[in-house]
Amino acid sequence: MLEYLYPLRTYLIVAGVEKPNVMTADWVVPLSFNPKLLGVAIGNQRYTKKLIDENKEFVVAVPTIELLKDVWTAGTVSGANKDKSELLSLTFVKSEKVSTPSIKECQANLECRVVDAVQTGDHTFYVGEILHASEGDGFADGKPDIENYRFIMHASFGARFTTTDSKIIKP
């Protein structure tokens, strides 16, 4: 029944220091302004979970539609079996506050330290304190530029994606 929550924004989660891994995640949610917290649900069988558990940190990267092929690959290939950096056209760059790298091509990178992990059935819900956020041209003063950039939304489970519209609708 979770499919009724879609479409959801799609993000890239980077975990790991020595050999960083990138996975796709839709289940990312803001939790608190003060302290700045976000949550991400990661499947218990995922390689990314193992890396987050080992390093107690992760980066949430915000892709645009131009990165859709990489987003799909990051979500369908296991980093436990294949070094995804060989498959992806993404560039890892040094993060400011965590050892896990950020992604140069993404329009924002939120560097997080794990402050809590809650078992929620077949997923672990990680609460991350945002230690630093970097933004590209797709954001101005923390607001997304939806006129010039198309942020990815997963339309439903599987290979169905959509994007933001530049039209602003006010109530």
TARAQUI-V678326 format. One record per helix or strand. SS is the DSSP state (h for helix, s for strand). FROM is the first residue (numbers start at 1). TO is the last residue. If there is no record, write none. Layout:
BEGIN
ss=SS from=FROM to=TO
ss=SS from=FROM to=TO
END
This chain:
BEGIN
ss=h from=2 to=5
ss=s from=8 to=9
ss=s from=11 to=15
ss=s from=21 to=25
ss=s from=28 to=32
ss=s from=37 to=43
ss=h from=47 to=55
ss=s from=57 to=62
ss=s from=64 to=64
ss=h from=65 to=76
ss=h from=84 to=86
ss=s from=92 to=93
ss=s from=102 to=103
ss=s from=108 to=120
ss=s from=123 to=135
ss=s from=139 to=140
ss=s from=143 to=144
ss=s from=151 to=156
ss=s from=160 to=163
END
